[in-house]
């Protein structure tokens, strides 16, 4: 009945987990939602939405609003990525960039290099388009150069070196340069996904990895979902001139162009210099939550798991010392009012090790403390249940 | 460098023509833009955009806002399409529905039945996904039942029976029933695209074709671009229960969910009953422009072309009596300040006959009269230029 690619659509498990996360009373470490307190509300920031320009209601350009593209290019240049506004494409959120890049570069059976672990909704899209994914191992500084160097030929490598989802790792400038050099040598195109850059708690994030490339082609993408508001659905990509024209045509075929109201709001926020102070007001909220989770993990999970303290982004990544059935653990947690993401789904192939992803941005410090205590309690009691049918149990609970 | 599908992306010709259409002083019959005077501006309609709900800025549901899905389902039921809100998916404009349906059903080499001629941006997407398209002939009542009956097996048939783009034809209730019966007999899924339904100048449009189906699977889609404003990028699809779950997952993979501001605005317009009076105020503008084009065509083009007067939608479709190089005609027209769409691009394969598509909604009656006079003048003088390189000439002009 369906195209064969539909068989490769990931099961509804992740969707079910995220649906459960919104149930009243549930402590959710599951999603990647910004703090409610930190959402940008244009009316509160003095943007008069009743004064929208009349031209906004007609069809717009597939590339995006020219003034917004100009701002995006200027900001990219300021962080070290030399580009012009002619390389900027405004997206309906940066998830859309993953769809467009997959269309551009992935034919069924093509190899794609991904981090191991990697952002799961990117894995989902690459898989949908039939990619054979090859995971590149990481250490605490991100992707391992030797692993990238020895990886098989591929259409491109997908990297999120800045506060990676799910690990929270931020790759150093030196490592970025090494990785870029390997990509140049191999002429391996780089797709860098960078939605968390501005949520940097300790120091400014290093310049994008693709800014170090000399000859390899690249696509870089960013988002206003984490700095302003996800409901706007506004992201952008900046592409090597060889890639840009086809990406615009793919965008046009996908949905003609991005919503012009959101483009207007973000442009206003940029023109008035509202984004930096907004982010600066939010960072203490994020820091407090990160620190609360770090303290709770130290108190309850030392000896059971290893992790690094993320210096930005939204997640802790727990590398569990004992093998455990993550789905059985999730099942038990749900019964106790806690939800999180089992680590297995973030690996393109067989999971390298047992892990959990814990989001800290969307829960209060008190919820974080209670949630981590529940988690620790469960890790003390849960054992592997070999024939446990996880998906069906979660489905049952989801009903 | 690219996935092979990129070779199937239509040339930039159509994009160039549409870009030329926005040049100052140009009379444009090229695009499918609603009248500027008829765009819905929420602030003028009493919707206070500074009072947007706080919840709007967070991530939303892939399916769309529940209240909006409910309204869409109720309106569909009222026009004869039995469905529930659980079958409704809110889209970033109905162009997105074409992308999602192609992903759902089209694998490279699969056959898809399309009208001959058909909406060109749908042909573009089906081609991108590698469809082998088979054109079904039409008469003035739309798709010919005998042609559909004898068409080869296919994954689905794409139909726009209501004020079709490009022909403007509206298929009668009786013909719809005949076509639906054939689809039932063949168990041929139907993808009905219905963006122009509300722009009906003479009488209410017949119920959707898919509402006549008894057993064949179907997807129906509509848009708020033509009734309210394209800049909102808001459309929806309603799908047979067998198709719906995979379409939601595809939407999630494509861009997580649709912009929540636009969903809020359209929901407000629906709840306050603003859409019907807005459309009623617009219809006289559209009728006047349609009548102006009909009068000008009768005056200048009788004997040179055949056409029917569209009872809705945005287009006249001129079937030219003499073979002419449409691109050479366009080239000469551009030099005289007129732009339109040559008919060839609307045919999936070899053009059946020489034709032009003329949009009447976005020009004033005076511009329409002047534009048709220029067109008639050119048709009197232009002859086929066999080795004329159209694309490069248009590219030159576009610079």
Interface residues (C-beta under 8 A of the other chain):
Chain A: X1 X2 X3 X4 X5 X6 X9 X10 X12 X15 X31 X33 X34 X36 X39 X40 X41 X43 X48 X49 X50 X51 X52 X54 X56 X57 X58 X59 X60 X62 X91 X92 X93 X95 X96 X99 X103 X104 X105 X106 X107 X110 X121 X124 X125 X128 X155 X217 X225 X229 X230 X231 X232 X233 X242 X245 X246 X249 X250 X252 X253 X254 X255 X256 X257 X258 X259 X260 X261 X262 X265
Chain B: X1 X2 X3 X4 X5 X6 X9 X10 X12 X15 X31 X33 X34 X36 X39 X40 X41 X43 X48 X49 X50 X51 X52 X54 X56 X57 X58 X59 X60 X62 X91 X92 X93 X95 X96 X99 X103 X104 X105 X106 X107 X110 X121 X124 X125 X128 X155 X217 X225 X229 X230 X231 X232 X233 X242 X245 X246 X249 X250 X252 X253 X254 X255 X256 X257 X258 X259 X260 X261 X262 X265
